Amino acid sequence: MSLVTFLGIWFVHEAGIALATVGLAFLCENVLRGLLAPVFGALSDRVGRRPLLMGASLVTACVLPSFLLVSGPLSLFAWSIAMGVASAVKMPVGAALLLDLSPPERRQSMLALNYTVVSVAYTLAVSPAGYVAERGYGLLAALSTAGYLLVFFLYLFGLRGPLPRERSTNETFSRDALSVFKDRIFLAFAAIALAFPFGMGLVVFASPLFATERGLGEGFIGLVLGANSIIVALLAVPLASRMEQAGPFRWLGWAALLVAACFACYAGIPHAGAALVAGTVIFSFGELVFSSAVPAAVARLAPPGRRGAYQGGWTLVSSFGMGSALFFSGLLRDAAGWNGAWLFYAALTLAAAIALLLSREWFLRRSERVRQA
């Protein structure tokens, strides 16, 4: 993540590629990752999580540093497609593995703990990564590649012996992979919750470009994003432990309101540094909720034996949300400027917040029927 945060700056300012083109390439990568995620998730329901995760780590370690070879739109799209295929395993299969290892009544706390570990790692990496990026992206690429190799060895030596896993009751693999797209309840939830990965994409990919064009340096941007991770790392687990008794749907509407307030700060505060700090801190408190509540909600909506497939379905939605953020930001920035774009995002997220607040009991009742079945 420390590398991904600054890739938009690299492609626009170092490779000289238009922001809208970079956004479209990110969108293609994330959509491809999302389209393949249900397939890999369903495959992991049948063959196991560990071999897929190990293979994905090795392939990503090889593909990732080749962004340094990108010199134009064609090579950018080739790199994005390769990354989309290589990284399609990690999110759905990793989430399914964590859910396999968690007691059902403690899933949200375990997801929050995992997210805390990720946030701590991001915090330790993103601030120095910003200063490394100012001095050259080659070293940053090498460090990120080493990180993926480390992940491979952690899977190799840290996951020994048989792992728990629910078995699918479907006769065919294709039926497992496609079942999530026929579930109207899941599709309704995903359509509203799309606001969260889209908002995350705006903060991770678009806000650094917004800040750079307002005169802020990569080092300051990395410091602010690192502060976001510190907040999440300190509060995610205790907050999730308090929230999980009420179910994962109850607080998502309030989280969306905080995300909308973040974008309003980006638009309404004149000083770029203050806008970035205030908006990112507010976003952090929304992230504390949705980072664990959304995957926990998807787990409750999944029938027995299809956990990987449903996490893959959510990965498709999440990948589209994060991947489209930079693309739409490029279009809206050119049409209405950054302030107009942030105001539009704030209004869109506010509508999602209202929908989540009105529908939370409806989703809770239907998820309980799935668990009883």
N, C-alpha and C positions, 0 to 999 in steps of 0.2 A: 504493500500500500504506500510506503514511503516513496517508491518510484512512480507509481501510477498517479499520485497527486500532482506531479510536476510534468507528466507527459504532454499535457495540453500545451504548456508553455514551450516545451522542446519542439513539438511539431509546428507550432505557429511561428515562433521567433527564431528557431535554429534551422529548421527544415524549410521555412518559408511557405507553408501550406495554409490556405485560407481557413479561418475558424469554422465556417459552415462545413467545409470538406472534412476537417478533422472530426467535427461532431458527427457527420454522417458515417465516417469510418468507425468511430466508437459505437455508434448505434448498430452497425452491421455486426461488429464483434459481439456485442451483448445480446443481440437478437439470436445470432447463431449459437452462442453459449446457452441461451435460454431454450431454444428449440431442441438442442441435444440433451439438456438436463433431465427431462422426464425419461428419456431413453436410458441414460446412465443410471438414474435413480431406480427405475424398474429393474435394470440389469443387476444392480447391487442387491435388490430384494431377493434375487435368485442365486447369485454366485458369491455374494459377500461384499463387504465394504473395503476391506484392507487391500486386495490386489489392485482395485481401481484407483484408490487414493495414492498408492505408491507409484503406479505408472504415470498418473497425472503430474505428480511432483517432478519426476524426472523429465518428462516432455516439456513442462513449463520452464524448467531451468535451462533448457536448450533454446527454446523459442524466445523467451523474454528479452535477452540482451540484443537480439537482432534489430530492435528498434533503432539502434545506432546506424543501421544501413539504410534507413528510410530517407529518401531524397525527393520524393514527389508523391502525387496521389496514388499512382499504381502500386508503388512499393508500400505505401501506407496501408492500402486495402489488403495487400497480400499479408502483411504483418498482422493486421487486425483479424483476418480470417483464421490464420494459424493460431493466434492467441485464443480466439473464440472456441476452437476445437479443443485445444490443449487444456483449457481451464473449465470446460463444461462439467467436469466430474466433481470438483472440489466442494462447491456449495451444497448441492443436494445430498451427496453421499456422506460428506462430513457431518451435515446436520442430522441425517438419518442415523449415523453411527452414534452421535452424542445422545440422541433420543433412545436408541437401543440400550445404552448404558445407564439411563436415568430412570428412577422410579416414576410412574405416571403422575403422582401427586407432587413431585419435585422438579418437573421438567422446566418450568419457567425459571426457577432458581438456577438450575444447571446451565440453561441457555445463557442466563445473565452472567454466570461465572465464566463461561467460555468467552462471552463477549468482553468481559473485563480483561481477561488475559490478552485478547486481541488488541484491546484499547491500550493496555500497558505497553505491549510491543510497538504499537503505532506511535505512542508517545515517545518512547525511547528512540525511535527511528526518524520520525518526520522532522523534528527540529534540526538535528544535525544533517539530515538529508537535504534540507533547504540550503544550508551553507555549502554542502558538497556540490549541489547542483550549480551554485553560483561559480564554482571553480572548474566544473566539467562533469558531464553526464556519464562518461565512460566508467569512472570509479563507482558511481551510483548503480549502474547496470551490473557491475561485477559483484557488488555487495548484495544486491537483490537475488542474483543467481545463486550465490552462496547460501542465502537464506532458504531457497527452495530445496537445495541439496540437503541442508540440515533437516528440513521437514521430512524428506525421504527417509533419512536415517532414524528419525524419531518414530515414524510409522514402522520401520523395519524392526527396531529393537524394543519399542515401547508397547507394541500390540502383539504379544505372543499368546499362543494358545487359542482355543475356540472363543468366539465372541457371540453374545446373545443376539438373536434376530427373530422377529416374527416371520413366519412363512406365508407366502401368498397362497390364497385359495383358488385363484384363477388358473385355468388350464393352459392358457397361452400367454407368452411374454407380451405380444402386441396388445392384448386386452388389458394387461397391467399398465402398460405405458400410456394407453389412450383413455383409461377410465377417468382420470382426473379432468379431462376436457368435457366429459359428459355430466359432471357433477354441478348442478346449477347453484347449489348453495356455496360451494367453493368458488365458482366463477363470480358470483355476486360479491363475496367478500374480497376476492382478489382485485376486482374492478375498483372498489373504494380504497383498499389499502395500497393500491399503486402509488398513492400520494407519498408514501414513506420512502420507497427506493428512489422515486423521482426527486424528492427533496434532498435525499442523501447525495444523489448525483450532482445536484445543483451546488451543494456545499463543497463537495470534494473536487469537482471538475470545473464548475463555472465560477465559483467565488474566487479562486486564485487568479483567474484571468481578469475578472472584474477588479480585483485589488491591484494587479499588476498595471492595468491601464489607468488606474488612479494614482500611480506613482509609488506603490509599496513594493518592497523587495521580497525575494523568495524567502530570505531568512526570517523576516517578520511574519510572513504568511505561514511558514512552517511552525513558528512559535505559537501563533494563535490556534492553528489546528491541533497542535500538541496539547494546548490547554483544554480543548474540547475532550480529548481522550482522557486527560487527568480527571475531569469531572465524572465521566462515565465510569472510569476505573474505580473511583472512590465510592460511588453511590449505587451502581447497577445491582449488585448482589443484595444488599439490604432492602432496596426498594422492591425488587422482584419478589423477595421472600414475603413482603407485606401484601403485594398485589395478587399473588397466585391463588389465594383462597377464594377470591371473588371471581376468578376466571380471567382468561387473557383478553376478553373482548371489552371489559368494563371501562378501562382507562384509555383506550386507543383514541377516542374522540378528543380528549384533553391533550393528548400528545400531538395530534394534528393541529390543534389551536396554537401550540407553542411553535411548531414548524412554520405556520402562517405568520406568526409574530416575528420570527427570524427574518423572513423575506421583507416584511414591512420595515424592519430596521435597516436592511441593506438599501432600501429605496428612500427612506425618510431621513436618515442621519447624514448631514452634509459632509462631515469629515470622514474620509475613507477608512482610516485606521479605527476610529471609534465605531463606525458602522460594522466593520468586519468583526471587531471584538464583541460588541453587544449582540449582534445577530447570531454569531457562532455559539456564544455562551447560552443564549436562549434555546437554540437548536439542541444543544447538549442535553437539556432537561427533557425535551421531547424524545430524544434518542434513548434516554434511560428507559423509557416505557416501551417504545415500539421495537427496540432491538431484540428483546426477549419475548414480548407478548405476541408479535406477529407469527414467528415460527411455532410458538406454542399453540396458537390458534389453528394454524394449518395442521399441526399434529392431532388436535382434537377433531378436526373435520375429516381426517383420513380413516377409512375402514381398516380393520386388522389386516396386516400383511402387505399393505400398500404404502407404508410410510415413506419409502424412498421415492416412489412415483409421485406422491403428493408434494414432498419437498422439492422434487424436480419441477413440478408444475409451478410452485411458487418461485423457484429460481428463474423460470421463464418470464414470469411477470416482473420479478425484481430486476432481471437483466435488461428487459426492455425499458423499465423506468430509469435505471441508472444510465443506460446507454443513450437514451434519447435526450437526457437533460442538456448535454453540451450542444447537441444538434439544434434543439429548439432555442437554446440561448443564443446561438449564433444568428438564427433567423430573427428572433425578437430584438436582439441588440441592434441589428442593422435597421429594423423597422421602427422601433420606438425608443432606442437607447436603453442603457442598463436600468434606469429608474422605472421606465415603463414596463420592462420585462419583470422586474422584481415585484411590482404592484400586481401584475397579472398572476404571477405565481402565488402571491399571498391570497388573492381572491379564490383561486382554484383550490388551494389547500383548505381554506376556510369552508368551502362547500363540502369537501370530503370530511372535515371535522363534524359538521352538522349531520351528515349522513351516518357517520359512525356512532354518534351519540344517540340518534333516533333508532338505530337498528341493533344495538348491542344485545338487548335481551332476546331478540329474534334469533341472532346467530348463536347465542348461548344455548337456547332451548334445542335448536337443531343439532348442535355439536353433542349435546348430551344424548340425543336419540342415536347418533352414530356410535357412541361409546357403549350404550346398552345393547345395540345390535351386535 
